[in-house]
Amino acid sequence: MLVLGIDLGTSAVKAVLVEGEAIVAEGLGPLSVSSPRPGWSEQAPADWLEAMRRAVAALGPRRADVAGISLSGQMHGAVMLDAQNAPVRDCILWNDSRAAAHCEVLEDRIPDIGMRAGVRPLPGFTAPKLLWLAEAEPEAHGRIASVMLPKDYLALWLTGEAGSDMSDAAGTLWLDQASRAWDPALAEASATDPAWLPPLRDGFAEVGKIRAERARELGLPTGIPLFAGGGDAATGALSVGAARPGACFISLGTSGQLLVVDAAYAPNPDEFVHAFAHTLPGLWYRMAAMLNGARPMAWFAGVLGMEVETMLAEAARADTSRVPLFLPYLTGERSPHGDPAIRAGFYGLEDATGRPEMARAVVEAMAFMMRDARDSFGAGFAPDGPIPVLGGGAQSDLVLGTLASVLGHPVARAEAGRGGPAYGAARLAQVGLGEISQSDLAFTPKLKKVFEPETPRLEPRLAQFRELYSRLRGGL
């Protein structure tokens, strides 16, 4: 049985055709991000649709045999629609920081919001954005008839039906995580009518059938079911078998995550560890969520005018005794600092510093950032065996070797992580169609290569990295 998984990412829409456990075709539709003002990050929903068309078309003729579809997507984006389901403005994305002051308003109005919603308010979440909109763009706010998350806008376009899954809803600050239901008080505190919010489902529950005109446009069969799917953190977890308590993985995409699955809700809001509902019933997860992930590598490669792979080859040749420090916070930081004002920068540049040394500093900073995240889980965080790593950043031996050394724990490139969140979404479609069961999602991923800790010189550099951040916390 052939299924289709579609992941709406920040830099691209990715589509995968999956048969059994195998990916048989992949397609990509690139996206760009608009930043009309400092700290702003937006995308037009129409651009998502065009990127999805390109990604699905690239799958080739076998897409005409698809039996079901499921979705994954970037979390926290505010897609605000009018009564005709047209966007009232461009979507405000997960890495947007304009609503920082409104987070304080939410904590004042709902003092226990971190315990109820799984994490303390941060500007990237959906709820503060609605408060900002009510104040800054009241005309647009006044036209809202519904609010949804990015992937759920694709589902609405495909089926005509509104809906979301628990894991994507978990990242809004409107979900009561323990009861896995919308919390009217959290919504109302953020200038959001609870009636605007879509019905909630488990990730393998059907949202609706693909409409005939959409199927013809995409070259898909008419009337096939679309299943709810999940936020990219949850579907990424499924791509490496993180569907049972204790399972753990790291994601190094545009953003970065360190995630562990739990059988019960376990909030830790003071450390900005996210405690969210999984897309599967009866499961939650704790996640340290970093806004920057592998993005600093792509950014610095762009500055140098080269591909990331070329930059990493230079980093591998660096004189390790001359590597400066780099703070990777291009768009502020979420876990564990909750600091939207901090920014990136190099420290310790000298006359002998070259491109290889600066590139190596960027790689090390990604690992230091992940170590800060790991330590925020506390002493009880002790994964069994190597931690699987997925995402674009996981394709580099230098990155994974540095990460293992800084964590002091083995990490591994996971074979099952190749399709990432899109693959996890496709597996949810298989559950929804009855081809596999929920328990089949809790597999042990095949590890392509394991990286052991090797470089003790990085421990004192970690201390210097932390001292540099502490002196610049909150920005200049």
C-alpha positions in Angstrom: 0.0 0.0 0.0 1.4 3.4 -1.1 1.1 6.4 1.3 2.1 10.0 1.0 3.7 12.0 3.8 4.0 15.8 3.3 6.1 18.0 5.6 5.7 21.7 5.5 9.1 23.0 6.7 10.5 26.5 7.0 12.9 26.2 4.0 10.9 23.7 1.9 7.9 21.4 1.6 9.1 17.8 1.4 6.9 14.9 0.1 7.7 11.2 0.4 6.0 8.2 -1.0 6.3 5.2 1.4 5.6 1.6 0.7 6.0 -0.7 3.7 9.0 0.7 5.5 10.7 2.0 2.3 10.8 5.5 0.8 10.2 5.0 -2.9 10.1 8.6 -4.1 10.9 12.1 -2.7 10.0 15.6 -3.8 11.0 19.0 -2.6 9.4 22.5 -3.1 11.7 25.3 -1.8 10.4 28.1 0.4 11.8 31.5 1.5 11.2 33.5 4.6 10.3 37.2 4.7 11.6 39.5 7.5 10.0 42.8 6.8 11.3 44.2 10.2 14.1 43.1 12.6 12.9 40.1 14.6 10.0 39.4 12.2 9.7 36.1 10.3 6.7 35.5 8.0 5.6 33.3 5.1 2.6 33.6 2.8 0.3 30.5 2.9 -0.1 30.8 -0.9 3.7 30.0 -1.1 3.2 26.8 0.9 0.6 25.6 -1.6 2.9 26.3 -4.6 5.8 24.5 -2.8 3.5 21.6 -2.1 2.5 21.4 -5.7 6.1 21.2 -6.8 7.0 18.7 -4.1 4.2 16.3 -5.0 4.7 16.7 -8.8 8.4 15.6 -8.3 7.2 12.3 -6.9 6.4 11.1 -10.5 3.6 8.9 -11.8 3.3 6.6 -8.8 1.6 9.3 -6.8 -1.6 8.3 -8.7 -1.7 5.1 -6.6 -1.6 6.7 -3.2 -4.1 5.2 -0.7 -3.8 7.9 2.0 -2.0 11.1 3.0 -0.8 12.5 6.3 0.9 15.8 7.2 3.7 17.2 9.2 4.6 20.8 9.7 6.6 23.6 11.3 4.9 24.3 14.6 3.6 27.5 16.3 2.9 29.5 13.2 -0.3 31.7 13.4 -2.5 31.2 10.3 -5.4 33.5 10.7 -8.3 33.1 8.3 -11.5 35.1 7.6 -15.0 33.7 7.1 -14.1 32.7 3.6 -11.0 30.8 4.8 -8.7 33.4 3.2 -5.6 34.5 5.3 -6.1 37.9 6.9 -2.3 38.4 6.7 0.9 36.4 6.2 1.6 33.7 8.7 3.8 34.8 11.7 6.4 32.0 12.1 7.9 30.0 15.0 11.1 32.0 15.0 9.4 35.5 15.1 10.2 37.5 18.2 7.9 40.6 17.9 5.5 39.4 20.7 8.2 39.3 23.5 6.4 41.9 25.6 3.1 40.0 25.2 4.6 36.9 26.9 4.8 38.9 30.1 1.2 39.9 29.8 0.2 36.2 29.5 2.2 35.2 32.6 0.5 38.0 34.5 -3.0 36.9 33.4 -2.4 33.2 33.9 0.4 32.7 36.5 0.4 28.9 36.2 0.5 29.0 32.4 3.7 27.0 32.2 2.3 24.1 34.2 -1.0 24.1 32.2 0.4 24.7 28.7 3.7 22.8 29.1 6.1 25.7 28.9 6.3 29.3 29.8 5.3 31.9 27.2 7.8 32.7 24.5 7.3 34.9 21.4 7.6 32.1 19.0 4.4 30.4 20.3 1.0 31.1 18.7 -0.9 32.7 21.6 1.4 35.8 22.1 1.1 36.5 18.4 -2.7 36.9 18.7 -2.2 39.4 21.5 0.3 41.3 19.3 -2.1 41.3 16.4 -5.0 42.6 18.5 -2.8 45.6 19.6 -0.8 46.3 16.4 -3.2 45.3 13.6 -6.7 45.5 15.1 -8.4 45.6 11.7 -6.9 42.2 10.7 -7.7 40.8 14.2 -11.3 41.9 13.8 -11.6 39.8 10.6 -10.5 36.5 12.1 -13.0 33.7 11.9 -10.5 30.8 12.6 -6.9 30.2 13.6 -4.9 27.2 12.6 -1.4 25.9 12.3 0.6 25.8 9.0 0.1 22.1 8.2 -3.6 22.3 9.1 -4.0 25.1 6.5 -2.8 22.6 3.9 -5.3 20.0 5.2 -8.1 22.6 4.9 -7.1 23.4 1.4 -7.0 19.7 0.5 -10.2 18.5 2.2 -12.3 21.6 3.1 -12.2 20.3 6.7 -10.6 22.0 9.7 -8.7 20.0 12.3 -5.5 19.6 14.1 -3.6 17.0 16.1 -2.6 17.0 19.7 1.1 17.5 19.1 0.8 20.6 16.9 -1.9 22.0 19.2 0.5 21.5 22.1 2.8 24.2 20.7 0.2 27.0 20.7 -0.1 27.7 24.5 -3.8 27.1 24.2 -3.8 23.4 25.0 -4.2 22.0 28.5 -1.5 19.3 28.1 -2.7 17.1 30.9 -6.3 16.8 29.6 -5.3 17.1 25.9 -8.0 19.6 25.2 -8.3 23.3 24.4 -8.2 25.5 27.5 -10.7 28.4 27.0 -9.0 30.5 29.7 -5.7 30.3 27.9 -7.3 31.3 24.7 -9.3 34.2 26.1 -6.2 35.5 27.9 -4.5 35.9 24.5 -7.3 37.7 22.6 -8.4 34.4 21.0 -12.0 33.3 20.8 -12.1 29.6 21.6 -14.6 29.1 18.8 -11.8 30.0 16.3 -9.8 26.8 17.3 -10.2 23.6 15.2 -11.3 20.2 16.4 -8.5 18.0 17.9 -7.6 14.5 16.8 -4.9 11.9 17.3 -2.3 11.9 14.5 -3.7 8.8 12.7 -7.4 10.0 12.8 -9.0 11.0 9.6 -9.6 14.8 8.9 -11.4 14.3 5.6 -11.2 13.2 2.0 -9.2 14.9 -0.7 -11.5 17.0 -2.8 -11.8 16.1 -6.5 -10.4 19.4 -7.8 -7.4 19.2 -5.4 -6.7 15.6 -6.4 -6.7 16.5 -10.1 -4.4 19.4 -9.5 -1.9 17.3 -7.7 -2.2 14.1 -9.7 -3.6 12.1 -6.8 -6.6 9.8 -6.5 -9.9 11.5 -5.7 -11.5 10.9 -2.3 -8.5 9.3 -0.5 -8.4 10.0 3.2 -6.1 12.6 4.8 -5.0 11.9 8.4 -4.2 14.6 10.9 -0.4 13.9 11.2 1.6 15.9 13.7 3.9 18.8 14.4 7.4 18.3 13.0 8.9 17.4 16.4 6.4 14.6 16.9 6.5 13.2 13.4 10.3 13.5 13.4 10.2 11.4 16.5 8.2 8.7 14.7 10.7 8.6 11.9 13.3 7.2 14.4 10.8 5.0 16.4 10.3 7.5 19.3 6.8 6.2 20.0 7.4 4.6 23.4 8.4 5.9 26.9 12.1 6.5 27.2 12.8 6.8 23.5 15.1 9.8 22.7 16.5 11.6 19.7 18.1 14.8 18.5 17.0 16.8 15.4 19.3 19.2 13.6 17.2 21.0 11.0 16.7 24.7 10.7 15.8 24.6 14.4 17.1 22.0 16.8 15.4 19.7 19.3 16.4 17.2 22.0 13.3 15.0 22.7 12.5 12.2 25.1 9.1 10.4 25.1 7.1 10.0 28.4 4.1 8.0 29.5 2.8 10.9 31.6 2.8 14.7 31.5 6.0 15.9 33.1 6.3 19.7 33.0 9.5 21.6 33.8 8.7 25.2 32.7 11.4 27.0 34.7 14.1 25.4 32.4 12.1 26.2 29.3 11.8 22.4 28.6 8.7 21.9 26.6 6.3 19.2 28.0 3.9 18.5 25.1 1.3 16.0 24.1 2.6 13.5 21.5 0.6 12.9 18.3 -0.2 9.4 19.6 -2.7 8.8 22.4 -1.3 8.1 25.9 2.1 9.7 25.2 3.7 13.0 25.9 7.3 14.2 25.3 9.7 16.6 26.9 11.7 18.6 24.4 14.4 21.3 24.6 13.7 23.4 21.5 16.5 25.6 20.1 15.6 28.2 17.5 18.9 27.9 15.7 19.7 24.2 15.1 21.8 23.7 12.0 20.7 27.2 10.7 24.0 28.9 11.8 25.9 26.5 9.4 23.7 27.5 6.5 24.0 31.1 7.4 27.7 31.2 7.6 28.1 29.2 4.4 25.9 31.8 2.7 28.1 34.6 4.1 31.1 32.8 2.7 29.4 32.2 -0.7 29.8 28.5 -0.6 27.8 25.3 0.0 27.5 23.9 3.5 29.5 20.8 2.6 32.4 23.0 1.4 32.3 25.0 4.5 32.4 21.9 6.7 35.4 20.6 4.7 37.2 23.8 5.6 36.1 23.5 9.2 37.7 20.0 9.3 41.1 21.6 8.3 41.0 24.3 11.1 43.9 24.8 13.5 42.0 23.8 16.6 44.3 25.9 18.8 43.1 29.1 17.0 39.3 28.5 16.9 37.4 31.5 18.2 34.1 31.3 20.1 30.7 31.7 18.4 27.3 32.4 19.9 24.8 30.8 17.5 21.7 32.8 18.5 20.8 34.3 15.1 17.1 34.7 16.1 17.3 34.7 19.9 17.0 31.4 21.9 14.2 29.4 23.4 15.6 26.4 25.4 17.1 26.6 27.9 17.5 30.4 28.1 14.2 31.9 27.1 16.1 34.8 25.7 14.5 36.4 22.5 16.9 39.4 22.6 20.3 37.5 22.5 22.0 37.5 19.1 24.9 35.7 17.4 28.5 36.8 17.3 32.1 35.7 17.2 34.5 36.4 20.0 38.3 35.9 20.1 39.1 36.7 16.4 42.7 37.5 15.8 45.0 38.2 12.9 45.6 34.5 12.3 41.9 33.6 12.3 40.8 32.2 8.9 37.7 30.8 7.4 38.4 27.3 8.6 38.7 28.4 12.2 35.5 30.5 12.1 33.6 27.6 10.4 34.9 25.3 13.1 33.6 27.7 15.8 30.1 27.5 14.3 30.2 23.7 14.4 31.3 23.7 18.0 28.7 26.3 19.0 25.9 24.0 17.7 27.2 21.2 20.0 27.6 23.6 23.0 24.0 24.7 22.5 22.8 21.1 22.5 24.8 20.4 25.7 23.1 23.3 27.4 19.8 21.7 26.3 20.8 18.3 27.6 21.8 19.7 31.0 18.4 21.4 31.3 16.8 18.0 31.6 18.6 17.4 34.9 20.7 14.5 36.2 18.0 11.9 35.5 18.5 12.2 31.7 20.4 9.1 30.8 19.6 7.6 27.4 20.2 3.9 26.7 22.7 3.5 23.9 23.6 6.1 21.2 21.2 9.0 20.7 19.9 8.9 17.1 20.3 12.3 15.2 18.3 13.3 12.2 18.0 16.4 10.0 20.4 18.1 7.6 23.0 18.6 10.2 23.2 14.9 10.9 24.8 14.2 7.5 28.2 15.6 8.6 30.7 13.4 10.4 32.4 16.5 11.8 29.1 17.7 13.3 28.2 14.4 14.8 31.7 13.7 16.1 31.8 17.1 17.8 28.3 16.6 19.2 29.3 13.3 20.8 32.4 14.8 22.3 30.5 17.7 23.8 27.6 15.6 25.1 30.0 13.0 26.5 27.6 10.4 25.1 27.5 8.4 21.8 25.3 9.7 19.0 24.4 8.0 15.7 23.3 8.8 12.2 20.0 7.0 12.0 19.1 5.2 8.7 15.3 5.7 9.5 15.8 9.4 9.8 16.4 9.9 6.1 12.8 11.0 5.4 12.5 12.9 8.7 9.1 14.3 9.6 7.6 13.6 6.2 8.4 9.9 6.7 6.9 10.0 10.2 3.7 11.5 8.8 3.5 8.7 6.1 3.7 6.1 8.9 0.7 7.8 10.6 -1.2 7.3 7.4 -0.4 3.6 7.4 -1.8 3.4 11.0 -4.9 5.3 9.9 -5.4 2.9 7.0 -5.0 -0.1 9.2 -1.8 -1.3 7.5 0.2 -1.2 10.7 -0.6 -0.6 14.4 0.5 2.1 16.8 2.9 -0.3 18.4 4.7 -0.8 15.1 5.8 2.8 15.3 8.0 2.1 18.3 10.8 0.4 16.4 14.5 0.5 17.1 16.1 2.6 14.3 18.9 1.2 12.3 22.1 3.1 13.0 24.2 3.9 10.0 27.2 5.2 11.9 27.9 5.6 15.6 30.2 8.5 16.9 31.9 8.1 20.3 33.1 11.0 22.5 36.7 11.8 21.6 37.8 15.4 22.2 38.4 16.4 25.8 39.7 19.9 24.7 36.1 21.0 24.2 35.1 20.9 27.8 37.0 24.1 28.8 35.7 25.7 25.7 32.2 24.9 26.7 32.8 26.8 30.0 34.1 29.8 28.0 31.0 29.6 25.7 28.7 29.7 28.7 30.6 32.6 30.3 30.4 34.5 27.0 26.6 34.0 26.9 26.2 35.0 30.5 27.9 38.3 29.9 25.8 39.1 26.8 22.5 37.6 28.1 19.5 39.7 26.9 21.5 41.4 24.2 23.5 44.7 24.2 
